[in-house]
Amino acid sequence: MSSPWSPSIANLPTCDNATFHATVVPLAEMVKLTYTATHGSYYNASEANATVAGWTRDLARTADPPAGMRALLFVQPSTRRGVVAFRGTDLNRSGVSGQADACADALLSGDNASLPTFCAQFSNHTLDYIARAGEFAVAAAAAYPTLELLFTGHSLGASLAMMATAMVQAGKHGAGESLVQPPALAFATGSWRGALRRRTGLAPDGTGAAARLWALADAWDPVQASARAEGEVLGSACLWKAGAAPAGCEACWREGGGSAPPADWPQRPVCLECFEKAHIYSNYLYHRVPGPRPDCGPVGGGASRVV
């Protein structure tokens, strides 16, 4: 039996705009709902139970704790496809949603020494986003054994999508069994290989990743550009390059030597301006995804450079 996601994923590098949009636009809408249908700074009560046209959202399988990892599950039994969508970082630290995300981000980066003081209010269980993502993924697979799942997300959510697919295959999710490794197609993926290795001991070597792991990003996005420069991502990249550079991005790149942002870009005002214009999800949802398709190729190949 053929894989229900294979045709859509395999054709990403060469398909026309209409075909690309048919695959990516619904995923982008699902990722939007991870922000607006779960509690936090972006919550919209009118979308609490919303889904995407043509898809059923399993409301009973929604990860929406007061603080912690957030995820949604969408299914389309007629095509034997399902989507697990992970939420990215809540940037508003005035509430527990954003505070927990800030703590989890720091832990994922390996920066355990300088956690904000508010991290003490959260348990280790709450802040272990990698484990919670793996548990959610395997529960979704168990609930729908006849469907092939695809993992998606934005930023932190994209990194969780990439890590979860590796954990599901290796059985590193607490269920004690290995499952077929699902594909991932996510937006603005940050660094994840080191975090996965530190937390689980897994160190994917990239075998088969180019056909299975797809990271879509604005070519100027400092989060994914830094992750690529550090060798912290695997698979294939689809990068939007058309149009003028977002505000601050060219200057940020110059401060990094021209080929990537500087390593300390989050501490540089011009790079934070670039982050706001190139990385925030509205840039993808309303500008990049609906526009002309990006250029796709292996991570580290020609498609991974700004031109």
C-alpha positions as CSV (number, residue, x, y, z in Angstrom):
1,M,0.0,0.0,0.0
2,S,1.5,3.4,-1.0
3,S,2.2,6.1,1.5
4,P,-0.6,8.7,1.4
5,W,1.8,11.6,2.1
6,S,4.5,10.4,-0.4
7,P,3.2,12.1,-3.6
8,S,2.8,15.5,-1.9
9,I,6.1,15.4,-0.2
10,A,8.1,13.9,-3.1
11,N,6.9,16.6,-5.5
12,L,7.7,19.6,-3.3
13,P,10.9,20.5,-5.2
14,T,9.4,20.5,-8.7
15,C,5.6,21.0,-8.4
16,D,3.9,24.2,-9.6
17,N,2.5,26.9,-7.4
18,A,-1.0,25.4,-7.3
19,T,0.2,22.0,-6.3
20,F,2.5,23.4,-3.7
21,H,-0.2,25.5,-2.2
22,A,-2.6,22.5,-2.1
23,T,-0.2,20.8,0.3
24,V,1.2,23.7,2.3
25,V,-1.7,26.1,2.8
26,P,-3.8,23.6,4.9
27,L,-0.8,22.9,7.0
28,A,-0.2,26.6,7.5
29,E,-3.8,27.0,8.7
30,M,-3.4,24.1,11.1
31,V,-0.3,25.8,12.6
32,K,-2.2,29.0,12.9
33,L,-4.7,27.2,15.0
34,T,-2.0,25.9,17.4
35,Y,-1.6,29.6,18.4
36,T,-5.2,30.8,18.3
37,A,-7.1,27.6,19.5
38,T,-4.8,27.0,22.6
39,H,-4.6,29.2,25.6
40,G,-2.0,31.9,25.8
41,S,-1.3,35.4,24.3
42,Y,-2.7,34.5,20.9
43,Y,-5.8,32.6,22.0
44,N,-9.0,33.5,20.2
45,A,-12.1,31.9,21.9
46,S,-14.0,31.9,18.5
47,E,-11.4,29.4,17.2
48,A,-11.2,27.2,20.2
49,N,-12.9,24.3,18.3
50,A,-12.0,25.4,14.8
51,T,-10.6,23.2,12.1
52,V,-9.3,23.5,8.6
53,A,-11.6,23.0,5.5
54,G,-11.6,19.3,4.5
55,W,-10.1,18.1,7.8
56,T,-11.6,16.9,11.1
57,R,-9.9,18.1,14.2
58,D,-9.9,15.6,17.1
59,L,-10.9,17.9,19.9
60,A,-10.5,15.2,22.5
61,R,-6.8,15.0,21.5
62,T,-5.7,18.6,22.2
63,A,-2.7,19.4,24.3
64,D,-3.6,22.7,26.0
65,P,-2.3,22.7,29.5
66,P,-2.3,26.0,31.5
67,A,1.5,26.0,30.8
68,G,3.5,23.6,28.7
69,M,3.7,21.9,25.3
70,R,0.7,22.6,23.0
71,A,-0.4,20.5,20.1
72,L,-3.5,19.7,17.9
73,L,-4.5,16.7,15.8
74,F,-6.2,16.8,12.4
75,V,-7.4,13.7,10.5
76,Q,-8.7,13.0,7.0
77,P,-9.7,9.3,7.0
78,S,-10.8,9.4,3.3
79,T,-7.1,9.9,2.3
80,R,-5.6,8.0,5.2
81,R,-3.7,11.1,6.3
82,G,-3.4,12.8,9.7
83,V,-1.5,15.9,10.9
84,V,0.0,16.6,14.3
85,A,0.7,20.3,14.7
86,F,2.8,21.7,17.5
87,R,2.6,25.3,18.7
88,G,5.6,27.7,18.7
89,T,6.8,30.0,21.4
90,D,4.4,32.4,23.1
91,L,6.6,35.5,23.2
92,N,4.5,37.3,25.9
93,R,6.2,36.5,29.2
94,S,3.6,38.3,31.3
95,G,1.7,35.0,31.7
96,V,2.5,31.4,32.5
97,S,2.1,30.4,28.8
98,G,4.9,32.6,27.6
99,Q,7.0,32.0,30.8
100,A,6.9,28.2,30.4
101,D,7.8,28.5,26.7
102,A,10.8,30.8,27.6
103,C,12.0,28.2,30.1
104,A,11.6,25.3,27.7
105,D,13.4,27.2,24.9
106,A,16.3,27.9,27.2
107,L,16.5,24.2,28.3
108,L,16.3,23.0,24.7
109,S,19.2,25.3,23.8
110,G,21.2,23.7,26.7
111,D,21.3,26.9,28.7
112,N,20.4,25.5,32.1
113,A,22.6,28.0,34.0
114,S,20.7,31.2,33.3
115,L,17.0,30.2,33.5
116,P,14.7,33.1,34.5
117,T,13.6,33.0,38.1
118,F,10.0,32.4,37.1
119,C,11.0,28.9,35.8
120,A,11.0,27.6,39.4
121,Q,7.2,27.6,39.4
122,F,7.1,24.8,36.7
123,S,7.8,21.1,37.2
124,N,10.4,19.2,35.2
125,H,7.5,17.3,33.6
126,T,5.9,20.6,32.4
127,L,9.2,21.9,30.9
128,D,10.1,18.7,29.2
129,Y,8.5,19.6,25.9
130,I,10.4,17.0,24.0
131,A,8.9,14.1,26.0
132,R,5.5,15.6,26.0
133,A,5.7,16.0,22.2
134,G,6.7,12.4,21.8
135,E,3.9,11.2,24.0
136,F,1.3,13.2,22.0
137,A,2.6,11.9,18.7
138,V,2.5,8.3,19.7
139,A,-1.0,8.7,21.3
140,A,-2.2,10.1,18.0
141,A,-0.6,7.2,16.1
142,A,-2.3,4.7,18.4
143,A,-5.7,6.4,18.1
144,Y,-5.5,6.3,14.3
145,P,-3.4,3.3,13.3
146,T,-4.7,3.3,9.7
147,L,-3.6,6.8,9.0
148,E,-0.2,8.1,8.2
149,L,0.7,11.1,10.3
150,L,2.7,14.2,9.2
151,F,4.2,16.5,11.8
152,T,4.2,20.3,11.5
153,G,4.7,23.4,13.5
154,H,6.4,26.8,13.6
155,S,9.6,27.8,15.3
156,L,9.7,25.9,18.6
157,G,6.8,23.8,17.3
158,A,8.7,23.1,14.1
159,S,11.7,21.8,16.1
160,L,9.4,19.6,18.2
161,A,7.9,18.2,14.9
162,M,11.4,17.3,13.7
163,M,12.4,15.7,17.1
164,A,9.1,13.9,17.5
165,T,9.4,12.1,14.2
166,A,12.8,10.7,15.2
167,M,11.5,9.7,18.7
168,V,8.5,7.9,17.2
169,Q,10.7,5.7,15.0
170,A,13.2,5.0,17.8
171,G,10.6,4.2,20.5
172,K,11.9,7.1,22.6
173,H,8.4,8.3,23.6
174,G,7.6,6.2,26.6
175,A,5.4,3.7,24.8
176,G,8.1,1.1,24.5
177,E,7.6,0.4,20.8
178,S,9.0,1.7,17.5
179,L,6.6,2.9,14.9
180,V,7.1,3.9,11.2
181,Q,8.8,7.3,11.1
182,P,6.4,9.9,9.9
183,P,7.4,12.8,7.6
184,A,7.7,16.4,8.9
185,L,7.0,19.6,7.0
186,A,7.4,22.6,9.3
187,F,7.9,26.3,9.2
188,A,11.0,28.2,10.5
189,T,12.7,25.3,12.2
190,G,15.2,26.2,14.9
191,S,18.1,24.1,16.2
192,W,17.0,20.7,17.3
193,R,19.7,18.0,16.8
194,G,21.6,18.9,19.9
195,A,18.5,19.1,22.0
196,L,17.4,15.7,20.8
197,R,20.8,14.2,21.6
198,R,21.0,15.7,25.1
199,R,17.5,14.7,26.0
200,T,17.2,11.2,24.4
201,G,20.6,10.2,23.3
202,L,19.4,10.0,19.7
203,A,21.7,11.4,17.0
204,P,20.1,11.1,13.6
205,D,22.8,11.0,10.9
206,G,20.6,12.3,8.1
207,T,20.0,8.9,6.4
208,G,16.8,9.4,4.4
209,A,16.2,12.8,5.9
210,A,16.2,14.7,2.6
211,A,13.0,12.9,1.5
212,R,11.3,12.9,4.9
213,L,12.1,16.2,6.8
214,W,11.1,19.5,5.2
215,A,11.8,22.9,6.7
216,L,10.1,25.8,5.1
217,A,11.5,29.3,5.9
218,D,12.0,32.8,4.8
219,A,15.6,32.8,3.6
220,W,16.3,35.8,5.9
221,D,14.7,34.2,9.0
222,P,17.5,34.4,11.6
223,V,16.2,31.4,13.6
224,Q,16.5,28.8,10.8
225,A,19.5,30.5,9.2
226,S,21.4,30.2,12.4
227,A,20.3,26.6,12.9
228,R,21.5,25.7,9.4
229,A,24.9,27.5,9.9
230,E,25.4,25.5,13.1
231,G,24.5,22.2,11.5
232,E,21.6,21.8,13.8
233,V,19.0,20.7,11.2
234,L,18.6,17.8,8.8
235,G,16.6,17.1,5.7
236,S,15.6,19.5,3.0
237,A,14.9,23.2,3.1
238,C,12.4,25.2,1.0
239,L,13.4,28.9,1.2
240,W,11.5,31.9,0.1
241,K,13.9,34.4,-1.3
242,A,11.8,36.7,-3.6
243,G,11.4,40.4,-2.8
244,A,13.4,42.8,-0.7
245,A,15.0,41.7,2.5
246,P,12.8,42.3,5.5
247,A,13.8,45.3,7.7
248,G,17.0,44.8,9.6
249,C,18.0,41.5,8.0
250,E,20.7,42.7,5.6
251,A,22.4,44.7,8.4
252,C,22.1,41.7,10.7
253,W,23.7,39.4,8.2
254,R,26.6,41.9,7.7
255,E,27.2,41.8,11.4
256,G,27.5,38.0,11.0
257,G,30.0,38.3,8.2
258,G,27.5,38.1,5.3
259,S,26.6,34.4,5.1
260,A,24.5,34.1,8.3
261,P,23.4,36.1,11.3
262,P,26.0,36.4,14.1
263,A,25.9,33.7,16.8
264,D,24.7,36.2,19.4
265,W,22.0,37.7,17.1
266,P,19.2,37.6,19.8
267,Q,21.3,40.3,21.7
268,R,21.5,42.6,18.6
269,P,18.7,45.2,18.0
270,V,19.0,45.1,14.2
271,C,18.7,41.3,14.3
272,L,15.7,41.4,16.5
273,E,14.1,43.8,14.0
274,C,14.8,41.1,11.3
275,F,13.4,38.4,13.6
276,E,10.1,40.4,14.0
277,K,9.7,40.8,10.2
278,A,11.1,37.5,9.0
279,H,10.3,34.9,11.7
280,I,7.0,35.9,13.4
281,Y,4.3,33.5,12.1
282,S,2.2,36.2,10.4
283,N,5.0,36.6,7.9
284,Y,4.5,33.0,6.8
285,L,0.7,32.8,7.1
286,Y,-0.2,36.0,5.2
287,H,2.8,36.7,3.0
288,R,5.1,33.8,2.2
289,V,2.8,30.8,2.1
290,P,0.2,32.4,-0.2
291,G,2.8,33.8,-2.6
292,P,5.1,32.1,-5.1
293,R,6.5,28.8,-4.0
294,P,10.0,28.7,-2.5
295,D,13.1,27.1,-3.8
296,C,13.7,23.6,-2.3
297,G,16.9,21.6,-1.9
298,P,19.0,19.6,0.6
299,V,20.0,21.5,3.8
300,G,23.4,22.9,3.1
301,G,22.9,23.0,-0.7
302,G,22.3,26.0,-2.9
303,A,18.7,26.5,-1.7
304,S,19.9,27.2,1.8
305,R,21.7,30.4,0.9
306,V,20.2,33.9,0.5
307,V,20.9,35.1,-3.0
